[in-house]
Amino acid sequence: MIPTDYYFPERLWALLAVPVLAGVYLVLAWQKSRAGTRRAPGSLELLVRKQAAWKRHVAVAASILSLASLVVAWAMPRGYTLVPRDRATVVIAIDVSKSMEAEDVKPNRLAAAQAGAENFLKILPAGFNVALVAFAGTASVLVPPTTDRGAMLAGIQSLQLAPSTAIGEGIYTSLDALALVPPDPNNPGSTPPAAIVLLSDGASNLGRSSATAATDSKKKGVPIYTIAYGTPGGYVVDSRGQQQPVPVDHAELQKIADNSGGKKFSAASSSELKKVYDSIAHQIGYQKV
């Protein structure tokens, strides 16, 4: 779909003249037809061949439609189309808290998340810089922004579980990673667009506020695409052998997306996660022109 916008939409009010003119013409034509039936034709009318009524109607209709076209052109409509970006930076931030070992998504949430992230790399344009951030109780940049997909794959495969969840720290560390983007050799003064893709399954219980971090991310022009991963019935087994429920916290991830100007997605299976990544790749990889 190609959306359309206008520079001067208020000028479209002039289109009201179209039905007004059409109505005036119909009234005049009706009055003329009534008057013609009440009197005998004059001598001049008998000598000059009368023009067919349908030709007159077509000419007037064409004139009115031309006026409508001129009004629309006067409003200066502007059309958009989507074209692939040449450069951008994407930070993949993955939650590696203990709740990610829940097996409601096979083989477990973390393993499925790793596979999804690997597929995501394959569909991103080759010229995009990609960084990897892992967060649990703390956050760290495992792979700084790079076009080296091999380094990213190695980083994704090295993810290890850790206690607690600090989503806010994950966001701030992702913003720090964006400061490491190498300059474009062809245009060193430019700043390519950037986005954060954050995959998590639970609520923060440590660190700075994720909502505040998302607001700060928006101030830097970096939207956050959150993915709520897992199912409401997910659980982990603790050291005593007891089941501890670890449902997905949709509310926090929605707040992060709203505050940052991004979008929130949900995925309860590996197949759904792939569809989400496809959608995000399309939104990040294209721009309106």
C-alpha positions in Angstrom: 0.0 0.0 0.0 1.3 3.5 -0.9 -0.1 6.1 1.4 -0.9 9.6 0.1 -0.5 12.9 1.9 -1.2 16.5 0.8 0.7 19.7 1.2 -2.4 21.9 1.3 -5.4 19.7 2.2 -7.6 22.7 3.0 -7.7 23.5 -0.7 -9.8 20.4 -1.2 -12.8 22.3 0.1 -12.9 23.9 -3.3 -14.3 20.5 -4.6 -17.6 21.6 -3.1 -18.0 23.7 -6.2 -18.3 20.5 -8.3 -21.7 19.3 -6.9 -22.9 22.9 -6.8 -22.2 23.5 -10.5 -23.6 20.1 -11.4 -26.8 21.0 -9.5 -27.1 24.4 -11.2 -26.7 22.9 -14.6 -29.3 20.2 -13.9 -31.8 22.8 -12.8 -31.2 25.0 -15.8 -31.5 22.0 -18.2 -34.8 21.0 -16.5 -36.2 24.5 -16.8 -35.2 24.8 -20.4 -36.8 21.4 -21.2 -40.1 22.6 -19.6 -40.0 25.9 -21.4 -39.4 24.1 -24.8 -42.5 22.0 -24.4 -44.8 25.0 -23.8 -44.0 27.0 -27.1 -43.8 26.3 -30.8 -40.3 26.4 -32.4 -39.3 29.7 -34.1 -38.4 30.1 -37.8 -34.7 30.3 -37.0 -34.9 27.1 -34.9 -36.5 25.4 -37.8 -33.7 26.4 -40.2 -30.8 25.7 -37.8 -30.2 22.0 -36.9 -30.6 21.5 -33.2 -27.6 20.1 -31.3 -28.2 16.7 -29.7 -28.8 17.1 -26.0 -26.5 14.3 -25.0 -23.5 16.1 -26.6 -24.2 19.2 -24.5 -24.5 17.1 -21.3 -21.2 15.3 -22.0 -19.4 18.6 -22.6 -20.6 20.1 -19.3 -19.8 16.9 -17.4 -16.2 16.9 -18.9 -15.8 20.6 -17.9 -16.9 19.8 -14.3 -14.5 16.8 -14.1 -11.7 18.9 -15.4 -12.4 21.5 -12.6 -12.2 18.7 -10.0 -8.9 17.5 -11.4 -7.5 21.1 -11.2 -8.6 21.4 -7.6 -6.8 18.2 -6.6 -3.7 19.3 -8.4 -3.9 22.7 -6.7 -3.9 20.8 -3.3 -0.5 19.3 -4.4 -0.9 15.7 -3.4 2.3 13.8 -2.4 2.7 10.1 -2.8 5.1 7.8 -0.9 6.7 4.5 -1.8 8.9 2.2 0.2 12.5 1.8 -0.9 15.3 -0.3 0.7 17.7 1.6 3.0 21.4 1.6 2.1 22.6 1.8 5.8 21.2 1.5 9.2 22.2 0.1 12.6 20.2 -2.5 14.5 21.0 -3.6 18.1 19.6 -7.0 19.0 19.1 -7.0 22.8 18.2 -10.5 24.2 17.0 -11.3 27.7 19.2 -14.1 29.1 17.6 -14.2 32.6 16.9 -17.6 34.2 13.3 -17.5 33.1 14.5 -17.9 29.5 15.1 -21.6 30.2 11.4 -22.3 30.4 10.4 -25.0 28.0 7.0 -23.7 26.9 8.8 -22.8 23.7 10.8 -25.8 22.5 13.5 -26.7 23.2 13.5 -23.7 25.5 12.9 -19.9 25.2 16.6 -19.0 25.0 17.5 -21.6 22.4 14.5 -20.7 20.3 15.4 -17.0 20.6 18.9 -17.7 19.5 17.6 -19.5 16.4 15.2 -16.6 15.6 18.0 -14.0 16.0 20.2 -16.0 13.6 17.4 -16.0 11.0 16.8 -12.3 11.5 20.5 -11.7 10.5 19.9 -13.4 7.2 17.1 -11.2 6.1 18.7 -7.9 7.1 20.5 -6.0 4.3 24.2 -6.9 4.1 25.2 -3.2 4.5 23.4 -2.9 7.9 25.6 -2.7 11.0 24.3 -5.1 13.7 25.2 -5.2 17.4 24.4 -7.8 20.1 23.5 -6.9 23.7 22.7 -9.5 26.4 21.0 -8.5 29.6 19.9 -10.2 32.8 20.8 -8.5 36.2 23.4 -6.5 34.2 23.9 -5.9 30.5 26.9 -6.0 28.2 27.7 -5.4 24.6 28.8 -8.9 23.3 29.3 -7.7 19.7 29.7 -4.0 18.8 28.1 -2.7 15.6 29.5 -4.6 12.6 28.6 -5.9 9.2 30.5 -9.1 10.0 27.6 -11.6 10.3 30.0 -14.4 11.4 31.0 -12.4 14.5 27.3 -11.9 15.2 26.4 -15.5 14.8 29.3 -16.5 17.2 28.0 -13.9 19.7 24.4 -15.2 19.6 25.6 -18.8 20.0 27.6 -17.8 23.1 24.6 -16.5 25.1 24.5 -17.8 28.7 21.7 -17.6 31.3 22.1 -15.4 34.4 19.9 -14.4 37.3 17.6 -11.3 37.5 16.1 -9.1 34.8 17.2 -5.5 34.2 15.5 -4.4 30.9 16.3 -0.8 31.5 20.0 -1.6 31.7 19.7 -3.5 28.5 18.2 -0.5 26.7 20.9 1.9 28.0 23.6 -0.5 27.0 22.1 -0.8 23.6 22.2 3.0 23.3 25.9 2.8 24.3 26.5 0.3 21.6 25.1 2.7 19.0 27.9 5.1 19.9 30.4 2.6 18.5 29.0 2.6 15.0 31.9 2.9 12.5 31.6 6.0 10.2 30.4 5.6 6.7 33.6 5.8 4.5 31.6 7.4 1.7 29.8 9.9 4.0 31.7 10.2 7.3 29.6 13.1 8.6 26.2 11.3 8.3 24.4 9.4 11.1 22.5 6.3 9.7 19.1 5.5 11.3 19.1 3.1 14.2 16.7 0.8 16.0 16.7 -1.6 18.9 15.1 -5.0 18.8 14.5 -6.2 22.3 13.4 -9.7 23.1 12.3 -10.5 26.6 9.9 -12.6 28.6 9.6 -11.1 32.0 9.3 -8.0 34.1 12.3 -6.0 35.4 13.3 -6.6 39.0 16.6 -4.8 39.0 18.3 -1.7 37.6 17.0 1.6 36.1 13.4 2.1 34.9 12.8 0.6 31.5 10.1 3.2 30.8 12.6 6.0 31.4 15.2 4.3 29.3 12.7 4.0 26.5 11.9 7.7 26.7 15.6 8.5 26.6 15.9 6.3 23.5 13.2 8.2 21.8 15.0 11.5 22.5 18.0 10.0 20.6 15.7 9.1 17.7 16.0 5.3 18.3 12.7 3.4 18.3 12.6 0.1 20.3 10.8 -2.9 18.8 9.9 -5.2 21.7 9.1 -8.9 21.4 7.2 -10.5 24.3 8.4 -14.1 24.0 6.9 -17.1 25.6 3.5 -18.2 26.9 1.4 -17.3 30.0 1.9 -20.8 31.3 5.6 -20.9 31.2 7.5 -22.1 34.3 11.0 -23.0 35.4 12.1 -25.6 38.0 14.0 -24.1 40.9 16.8 -25.7 43.0 14.3 -27.4 45.2 12.5 -29.0 42.3 9.5 -26.8 42.5 7.8 -25.1 39.5 8.1 -21.3 39.4 5.7 -19.6 37.0 7.4 -17.2 34.6 4.6 -15.6 32.5 5.4 -12.9 29.9 4.9 -9.3 31.1 3.2 -7.7 28.1 2.5 -4.4 29.9 6.1 -3.5 30.5 7.1 -4.3 26.9 4.2 -2.4 25.5 5.2 0.7 27.6 8.8 0.5 26.3 7.6 0.4 22.7 5.1 3.3 23.3 7.6 5.5 25.1 10.3 4.9 22.4 8.1 5.4 19.4 8.6 1.8 18.4 6.2 -1.2 18.3 5.4 -4.1 20.5 5.1 -7.7 19.1 4.2 -11.0 20.7 5.5 -14.5 19.9 4.5 -17.7 21.6 6.3 -20.1 19.4 9.4 -20.3 17.1 7.2 -19.9 14.0 5.5 -16.8 15.4 8.9 -15.3 16.3 10.1 -15.8 12.7 7.1 -13.8 11.4 7.7 -11.1 13.9 11.4 -10.8 12.8 10.2 -10.7 9.2 7.9 -7.8 10.0 10.5 -5.9 11.9 13.1 -6.4 9.2 10.7 -4.9 6.7 10.0 -1.9 8.9 13.6 -1.2 9.6 15.0 -2.1 6.2 12.7 0.3 4.2 12.0 4.0 4.2 9.2 6.1 2.8 10.3 8.2 -0.2 
